[in-house]
Amino acid sequence: MTAQEMAPEFVEAVLPLPTADMDGDALFHLGMMYSAGSGGCPMDRVSAHMIFNLAAMKGSIEARVYRREMSQEMEREEIAEAQKAARRYIDAGVVSLAA
């Protein structure tokens, strides 16, 4: 099971997942872990893209760069899946959108 498939409010911590207290830098580093398959995370482009989305929303410039690069290697369906998963995290309160 990947990070984007897990509902953030119902998951026991079996994988490192985004949390509301993470800033953009922490989310960026988590995204890097999923993009490289390190730190207990499986290599998963969709989860990495989703987490880079969340990091970018919290101000990480690096996450924007990596998200863009990753998008060039992904299918449209994968990108759409990552965007929907990021929306689930936003709806769960992990990331607040700027007003």
N, CA, C and O of each residue as an XYZ file, in Angstrom:
396
protein
N       0.849     -1.172      0.000
C       0.000      0.000      0.000
C       0.897      1.237      0.000
O       1.891      1.278      0.725
N       0.562      2.226     -0.790
C       1.386      3.419     -0.913
C       0.798      4.565     -0.106
O      -0.340      4.495      0.357
N       1.580      5.613      0.055
C       1.167      6.742      0.886
C      -0.108      7.394      0.372
O      -0.962      7.794      1.163
N      -0.242      7.503     -0.950
C      -1.421      8.189     -1.460
C      -2.689      7.364     -1.312
O      -3.789      7.912     -1.382
N      -2.558      6.054     -1.108
C      -3.727      5.198     -0.939
C      -4.248      5.199      0.493
O      -5.366      4.752      0.751
N      -3.455      5.691      1.407
C      -3.833      5.628      2.807
C      -4.560      6.896      3.219
O      -4.099      8.002      2.939
N      -5.690      6.738      3.881
C      -6.393      7.893      4.414
C      -5.606      8.387      5.625
O      -5.406      7.623      6.570
N      -5.158      9.632      5.624
C      -4.249     10.096      6.661
C      -4.805      9.988      8.077
O      -4.031      9.815      9.018
N      -6.100     10.083      8.257
C      -6.633     10.050      9.605
C      -6.853      8.646     10.143
O      -7.165      8.492     11.324
N      -6.700      7.608      9.309
C      -6.989      6.240      9.734
C      -5.795      5.303      9.705
O      -5.958      4.099      9.906
N      -4.618      5.814      9.465
C      -3.457      4.957      9.235
C      -2.610      4.830     10.490
O      -2.271      5.823     11.134
N      -2.277      3.602     10.822
C      -1.233      3.396     11.819
C       0.080      3.577     11.081
O       0.195      3.204      9.914
N       1.042      4.129     11.732
C       2.301      4.485     11.077
C       3.107      3.253     10.697
O       3.939      2.783     11.473
N       2.860      2.735      9.508
C       3.667      1.656      8.958
C       4.646      2.216      7.937
O       5.710      1.637      7.715
N       4.302      3.312      7.328
C       5.168      4.038      6.406
C       5.284      5.475      6.900
O       4.353      5.989      7.519
N       6.408      6.131      6.636
C       6.471      7.560      6.951
C       5.455      8.304      6.085
O       5.481      8.197      4.859
N       4.572      9.050      6.721
C       3.515      9.760      6.009
C       3.531     11.243      6.355
O       4.028     11.627      7.413
N       2.991     12.080      5.469
C       2.889     13.509      5.774
C       2.009     13.737      7.001
O       1.002     13.055      7.194
N       2.401     14.700      7.820
C       1.601     15.091      8.976
C       1.421     16.605      8.975
O       2.175     17.334      8.331
N       0.419     17.060      9.699
C       0.083     18.486      9.719
C       1.209     19.348     10.280
O       1.308     20.524      9.933
N       2.054     18.790     11.135
C       3.121     19.590     11.739
C       4.371     19.688     10.864
O       5.318     20.387     11.226
N       4.390     19.009      9.733
C       5.556     19.072      8.844
C       5.546     20.385      8.064
O       4.517     20.811      7.540
N       6.726     21.016      8.002
C       6.850     22.205      7.170
C       7.236     21.791      5.750
O       7.375     20.603      5.462
N       7.408     22.768      4.869
C       7.733     22.468      3.479
C       9.018     21.687      3.314
O       9.105     20.800      2.465
N      10.028     22.014      4.128
C      11.307     21.303      4.027
C      11.171     19.843      4.449
O      11.705     18.952      3.790
N      10.455     19.599      5.547
C      10.267     18.220      6.016
C       9.488     17.411      4.984
O       9.811     16.251      4.727
N       8.459     18.023      4.393
C       7.696     17.331      3.355
C       8.569     17.078      2.135
O       8.489     16.007      1.532
N       9.396     18.039      1.763
C      10.295     17.845      0.628
C      11.196     16.633      0.876
O      11.361     15.791     -0.007
N      11.774     16.545      2.065
C      12.659     15.413      2.379
C      11.893     14.091      2.356
O      12.428     13.069      1.924
N      10.648     14.111      2.818
C       9.823     12.899      2.743
C       9.552     12.529      1.286
O       9.612     11.353      0.926
N       9.257     13.511      0.456
C       9.066     13.256     -0.972
C      10.305     12.659     -1.606
O      10.207     11.768     -2.450
N      11.469     13.142     -1.207
C      12.726     12.588     -1.720
C      12.877     11.129     -1.312
O      13.369     10.313     -2.092
N      12.455     10.796     -0.093
C      12.538      9.412      0.360
C      11.680      8.505     -0.526
O      12.110      7.409     -0.886
N      10.473      8.952     -0.879
C       9.606      8.149     -1.749
C      10.136      8.122     -3.180
O       9.985      7.113     -3.869
N      10.748      9.197     -3.634
C      11.251      9.201     -5.017
C      12.478      8.307     -5.164
O      12.748      7.802     -6.253
N      13.225      8.108     -4.072
C      14.430      7.287     -4.120
C      14.248      5.903     -3.518
O      15.110      5.038     -3.680
N      13.128      5.683     -2.818
C      12.925      4.403     -2.144
C      13.878      4.231     -0.975
O      14.517      3.189     -0.834
N      13.973      5.254     -0.138
C      14.893      5.191      0.998
C      14.164      5.503      2.309
O      13.015      5.945      2.296
N      14.835      5.270      3.430
C      14.284      5.616      4.733
C      13.023      4.873      5.106
O      12.182      5.409      5.828
N      12.874      3.652      4.630
C      11.678      2.878      4.936
C      10.517      3.121      3.989
O       9.432      2.572      4.183
N      10.731      3.935      2.970
C       9.689      4.236      1.982
C       9.930      3.420      0.710
O      11.074      3.260      0.283
N       8.868      2.910      0.111
C       9.040      2.267     -1.190
C       9.281      3.330     -2.257
O       8.839      4.470     -2.105
N       9.971      2.971     -3.325
C      10.100      3.905     -4.439
C       8.736      4.005     -5.105
O       8.208      3.012     -5.605
N       8.169      5.206     -5.112
C       6.799      5.403     -5.595
C       6.672      6.830     -6.127
O       6.612      7.791     -5.360
N       6.633      6.947     -7.442
C       6.561      8.277     -8.063
C       5.274      9.007     -7.731
O       5.291     10.221     -7.531
N       4.155      8.290     -7.668
C       2.874      8.938     -7.385
C       2.883      9.520     -5.971
O       2.489     10.669     -5.771
N       3.328      8.738     -4.998
C       3.402      9.239     -3.620
C       4.396     10.396     -3.522
O       4.125     11.390     -2.849
N       5.547     10.271     -4.194
C       6.537     11.343     -4.160
C       5.956     12.623     -4.752
O       6.126     13.699     -4.179
N       5.279     12.521     -5.881
C       4.672     13.689     -6.522
C       3.645     14.311     -5.595
O       3.604     15.533     -5.446
N       2.803     13.476     -4.963
C       1.793     13.962     -4.032
C       2.456     14.741     -2.895
O       2.008     15.832     -2.540
N       3.512     14.182     -2.333
C       4.182     14.822     -1.205
C       4.897     16.092     -1.651
O       4.918     17.079     -0.915
N       5.479     16.081     -2.844
C       6.070     17.311     -3.376
C       4.994     18.381     -3.565
O       5.261     19.563     -3.346
N       3.790     17.991     -3.964
C       2.672     18.945     -4.056
C       2.421     19.591     -2.702
O       2.307     20.812     -2.600
N       2.335     18.766     -1.663
C       2.078     19.278     -0.321
C       3.216     20.188      0.135
O       2.975     21.239      0.728
N       4.451     19.784     -0.140
C       5.608     20.593      0.242
C       5.595     21.936     -0.485
O       5.896     22.970      0.110
N       5.248     21.918     -1.763
C       5.180     23.162     -2.535
C       4.121     24.094     -1.963
O       4.312     25.310     -1.930
N       3.004     23.526     -1.512
C       1.950     24.343     -0.908
C       2.389     24.966      0.407
O       1.838     25.976      0.846
N       3.394     24.346      1.035
C       3.937     24.897      2.278
C       5.215     25.690      2.026
O       5.971     25.971      2.956
N       5.453     26.048      0.767
C       6.517     26.986      0.437
C       7.840     26.426     -0.022
O       8.784     27.197     -0.192
N       7.965     25.129     -0.234
C       9.239     24.555     -0.665
C       9.455     24.775     -2.163
O       8.753     24.208     -3.000
N      10.428     25.599     -2.472
C      10.794     25.842     -3.871
C      11.396     24.577     -4.479
O      11.106     24.238     -5.627
N      12.241     23.875     -3.702
C      12.858     22.637     -4.192
C      11.794     21.630     -4.603
O      11.942     20.945     -5.615
N      10.725     21.537     -3.825
C       9.648     20.589     -4.136
C       9.006     20.920     -5.476
O       8.644     20.018     -6.231
N       8.863     22.190     -5.772
C       8.279     22.582     -7.070
C       9.152     22.094     -8.213
O       8.652     21.600     -9.223
N      10.461     22.236     -8.046
C      11.401     21.810     -9.088
C      11.323     20.298     -9.286
O      11.205     19.821    -10.415
N      11.389     19.547     -8.186
C      11.359     18.091     -8.277
C      10.011     17.595     -8.790
O       9.960     16.637     -9.561
N       8.926     18.232     -8.372
C       7.598     17.842     -8.861
C       7.517     18.015    -10.373
O       6.986     17.152    -11.072
N       8.042     19.122    -10.875
C       8.026     19.388    -12.320
C       8.852     18.340    -13.061
O       8.420     17.810    -14.085
N      10.045     18.044    -12.536
C      10.895     17.041    -13.184
C      10.234     15.666    -13.166
O      10.270     14.935    -14.156
N       9.642     15.331    -12.047
C       8.992     14.035    -11.917
C       7.799     13.932    -12.878
O       7.552     12.873    -13.455
N       7.072     15.023    -13.044
C       5.908     15.035    -13.938
C       6.281     14.678    -15.370
O       5.485     14.089    -16.101
N       7.489     15.037    -15.761
C       7.939     14.743    -17.118
C       8.154     13.255    -17.344
O       8.190     12.802    -18.489
N       8.297     12.488    -16.266
C       8.525     11.049    -16.366
C       7.266     10.235    -16.081
O       7.297      9.006    -16.134
N       6.156     10.914    -15.778
C       4.936     10.225    -15.356
C       3.851     10.302    -16.420
O       3.824     11.214    -17.247
N       2.964      9.325    -16.375
C       1.778      9.337    -17.242
C       0.760     10.320    -16.667
O       0.795     10.625    -15.475
N      -0.134     10.808    -17.498
C      -1.180     11.732    -17.043
C      -2.018     11.151    -15.917
O      -2.390     11.850    -14.975
N      -2.309      9.860    -16.029
C      -3.129      9.206    -15.012
C      -2.427      9.181    -13.654
O      -3.065      9.330    -12.612
N      -1.105      8.991    -13.679
C      -0.341      8.994    -12.429
C      -0.349     10.381    -11.790
O      -0.495     10.510    -10.575
N      -0.194     11.405    -12.608
C      -0.211     12.774    -12.100
C      -1.582     13.094    -11.521
O      -1.679     13.692    -10.450
N      -2.639     12.700    -12.221
C      -4.000     12.928    -11.715
C      -4.214     12.209    -10.391
O      -4.838     12.759     -9.483
N      -3.710     10.997    -10.271
C      -3.821     10.233     -9.031
C      -3.087     10.950     -7.890
O      -3.596     11.030     -6.772
N      -1.899     11.465     -8.178
C      -1.121     12.192     -7.172
C      -1.846     13.457     -6.738
O      -1.847     13.798     -5.555
N      -2.456     14.150     -7.678
C      -3.187     15.376     -7.349
C      -4.426     15.078     -6.503
O      -4.739     15.823     -5.575
N      -5.125     14.000     -6.820
C      -6.290     13.611     -6.012
C      -5.864     13.225     -4.598
O      -6.542     13.552     -3.624
N      -4.740     12.529     -4.496
C      -4.245     12.124     -3.179
C      -3.841     13.354     -2.364
O      -4.107     13.412     -1.164
N      -3.205     14.331     -2.999
C      -2.842     15.565     -2.297
C      -4.100     16.263     -1.800
O      -4.111     16.804     -0.695
N      -5.144     16.256     -2.593
C      -6.417     16.865     -2.187
C      -6.968     16.171     -0.946
O      -7.507     16.833     -0.059
N      -6.842     14.846     -0.873
C      -7.314     14.120      0.319
C      -6.557     14.570      1.562
O      -7.151     14.738      2.627
N      -5.259     14.763      1.429
C      -4.463     15.252      2.567
C      -4.864     16.677      2.946
O      -4.942     17.011      4.128
N      -5.118     17.510      1.941
C      -5.575     18.879      2.222
C      -6.908     18.842      2.952
O      -7.092     19.531      3.956
N      -7.834     18.039      2.450
C      -9.155     17.917      3.080
C      -9.075     17.384      4.504
O      -9.919     17.709      5.340
N      -8.055     16.560      4.783
C      -7.861     16.004      6.123
C      -7.136     16.988      7.043
O      -6.945     16.702      8.225
N      -6.732     18.136      6.514
C      -6.088     19.157      7.340
C      -4.591     19.041      7.462
O      -3.990     19.713      8.300
N      -3.964     18.200      6.642
C      -2.510     18.065      6.708
C      -1.836     19.319      6.151
O      -0.776     19.719      6.634
N      -2.433     19.929      5.159
C      -1.913     21.152      4.575
C      -3.038     22.163      4.496
O      -4.153     21.834      4.092
N      -2.743     23.390      4.881
C      -3.719     24.472      4.747
C      -3.355     25.272      3.507
O      -2.199     25.647      3.309
N      -4.353     25.524      2.681
C      -4.121     26.344      1.501
C      -4.160     27.815      1.887
O      -4.950     28.224      2.738
N      -3.309     28.597      1.260
C      -3.291     30.037      1.527
C      -4.587     30.654      1.024
O      -5.086     30.295     -0.043
N      -5.115     31.569      1.787
C      -6.384     32.222      1.408
C      -6.150     33.323      0.402
O      -7.099     33.978     -0.028
